Amino acid sequence: MAVSSYPLTSSDLVSSALARQGGRRASLLAELAAELVPSADPDEQVALMQSWQLTDFDGCRPCPGAAEPIERLDERQWAVVTSGSGPVARGRLRAAGLPTPKIVITADDVVRGKPDPEPYLRAAAELGVTSAQCVVIEDAPSGAAAGLGAGMRLIAVTDAGAAWPDALDGPVVRVASLDRIVVVGAGPEPVGLLIETGSGPLAGGGW
């Protein structure tokens, strides 16, 4: 999809960004602009990229099963950890009709992004919990590696189109969709998880 007055396409950005995960967002955008449009002013292209990301929320909708678990959690019991910017993350949550938690960790908040564990460790610190108390829900292998590297349990949602390895080293449960996850209890009290796997329900302590 071409963007008006914007010499890059969304596929250009995605394919190039995937090869450079782990850096700070601002420097990543500048690097992409310089490589993909070497004849253009990099600062101008970065501004256009950021403007496009902040205004193009068409198609943002919650994944099946995303809203129900969140509704049962207190806003201090969960966090969003993203490789995007804060305004983009919050804008997409609003566009999808989902609440925004108190803690949103973005690429601008860390030195090393996913697959480095720093973003998830930062989220745990701001939530005031240990890694052992956290469960990461991820639909991308780089994010899964970050969560496992942080010492957290992982629910891998593997139907999102990403290429997943046959084996993940750590406490992992794979599900096809978020609607396989049920929150038992309600915040702000401690909650548990009931996960429907291919072999039947798996209690939250099944890691």
N, C-alpha and C positions, 0 to 999 in steps of 0.2 A: 504494500500500500504506500503510495507516494504521499508525502505531506506537502501541502501548498507552500511555495517559497522555501522549500527545504530539500537540498540535493541528496539527502540520504533517505533510504526506505527503512521501514521497521525491520525487515529481514536483515538488512545490513547491520543494524544496531544489535540485534539479537545474536547473530552469528559471531560478530566481533567481540561482544561483551562476554559471551560464554568462554572465550579463550583467555579472558583476562580477569577472572574472578579473583577476589582476594585483595584488591587495592582500594584506595579511597575513591569515592564516587567522582569528585571534581577532577582529579587527575586522570581518571579513566575516561571521562567524557572528552577532555582535552586531547588525550591520546587518540581516541577514536576519530575525532574531528580532523586531526592532523593527518592521519593515515588514509581515511576514506575520502576526504575532500582536501587534498594538499594545496589546491589553488585558492581556497577560501580562507577568510580570516577565522582562526580557531576560536577566538573569544565570541565572535558573532554566531558561529555554529553551535557552540556550547549553550549560548543564550537561547537559540532556537530549539535545541533539544529539550532544554529545561522547560521552555514555554509549552512545547508540544506535550510533554509528559504531564504538565499541570492542568492542561485543558482537555485532553483527549481521554475521556473516561467512558466512551461508547463501548458497550459490551461488558462493562464491569458488573458482574452478578455473583452472588455467593455460590460456591460449590455445593452440591447436594449434601446436606448434613452439617454444614458449617455453622449455621445459626443456633441450632438447638443446644449443643454443648456450651456455647458462650453464654446463652441466656441463664444458665444455671450457676455461672461463676460470678464471684465478686470481681469488680474491676481491678483489684489488687492481686488477684489470683492468676492472672494470665498476662502475657506480653506478646507483642508483635516484634519479630526480629527479621529485618528485611535488608536486602542489598541495595534497595532504592533509597530515595530521599524521604525525609519526614513529611513534607507537604504532599508528595505523590502518594505515599502510603496512606495518609489520613484521607486524602481525596478519594482514593479507590475504596476505602472502607465505607465512606459516606455514600459513594455512588452505588455500592452494592447493598446498602441498607444495613450495614453491620456496625455495632458500636466500636468506639475507639478505646482501648485500655489506657490506664494511667501510664504504663511503660511501653514506649515504642523505641526500639533500638534500630537505627538506620546506619547506612554507610558513612554518614557524616559524624557518627558518634564513636567510631573505632579507627584504629590504625590499620588493622588487618581484618578484612572481611571474610565471609565464608569462602572456602571451607575451613579457614582457621577457626578455632573455638572461641576466639575473643568476643564476638557478638553475643553468643549465648551465655558466656560467663558474665558479661556485663549485665545482661537481663536478669540473671539470677541474683547478682549483687544488688540491683535496684529493687527487686522484689523482696529482698531480705531472706532468701532461702539458699540452701545448699544445692549443688548440682544433683546430689542423690535424691532430692525432693522434686526434681523437675522431670517432666515428660515433654519431649519435643515432638511436634507433629510437622512432618516435612513432606513435600512432594517433589523435591529435587535432590539428586545425589550429593551435590556440594553442600547443601544445608544439612543433610543427614550426616555427612562427615564432620561438620562443625559441631552438631549436637552430640554425637558419640565422642568426639575429641574432648568435649567439655565434661565428659563423665556422666551424661544424662541418658535416660531411657528414651527410646525412639519408637514412634509410630510412623512407619513409612507408607505414604499413600502412593501406590505405584501405578495408578491408572491415568496419570496426568500427562503421559506422552514422553516423559524423560526416559533415557536409557539407563536402567538400573543394573548394577552388577548382580550376578547370581547369588552372591553371599555378602552379607554385611557383618563385620566383626564387632559384636557387642550385643547389648540387651535390646533386641529389635523385634517388633511385631509388624508384619506387613498386612495392610488392608487395601481393598480395591477402591474404597470410597469413605469419606468422612461420615456417611450415614451409618457406618458400622460401629461408631463410637458413641457410647451412652455415658453421661455423667451421672453417677450415683450420689445423691445428696444435693446440697445446695450451699453456695457461698453465703456469708463469709466463713462458714464452718468448713473444715477439711472435707474434701470430696474424694470419691474413688472413680474408677473407670471400668466399664464393662465393654469388652471389645469382641465383636462378632467376627471371628476368623473363618476360613474355609472349613475348619473342622468343628465349628461350634463356638459358643461363648467362651471367652477367656477372661477371667477376673483380672482386675488391675494389678494384682500381685503376681501375675503369671510370668513376669520377666525372670 
